[in-house]
């Protein structure tokens, strides 16, 4: 019986040493099997941008699509990729019910001195329609554009690049320093 226990513990020890050796070989030889580049997910596939499901993300996509559609119609532009980013969020102004109450009181003491006290109470409530959980929206303003990146096939030609730059500046009414136009790379 002792011999059987000794043999089984030796087998366990050998198995354990073999397992460590296999693990070490993976570490030494490159940390596992090599994965072909096309099967490695891109960064965009790995992370969900928080702006993709927000109003800001929707506005960015809407603006990118609008610009891309217009630029594709321009002569010499070719394929085009557009990226827009905002520096601020949506600006909403809601209807408010403003009430200001001013209460003034005068007191006279026994020696003839007077003291005047003024109490101002401001009540600034957002207007909510009956039965609604959403306030009354007076104005909604688009966010400020931080920058626009245009990658276009035809941007190697200085005239096309300038035409793209001018079109974006005019369409978005932004300054030139917020617009970058670069040629599309690749073969």
Secondary structure as UniProt FT lines:
FT   HELIX           2..28
FT   TURN            29..30
FT   HELIX           37..39
FT   HELIX           43..46
FT   HELIX           50..53
FT   HELIX           55..72
FT   TURN            75..76
FT   STRAND          80..86
FT   STRAND          91..94
FT   STRAND          96..108
FT   TURN            110..111
FT   STRAND          114..126
FT   TURN            130..131
FT   STRAND          137..141
FT   STRAND          145..152
FT   HELIX           153..156
FT   HELIX           158..172
FT   HELIX           176..178
FT   STRAND          179..183
//
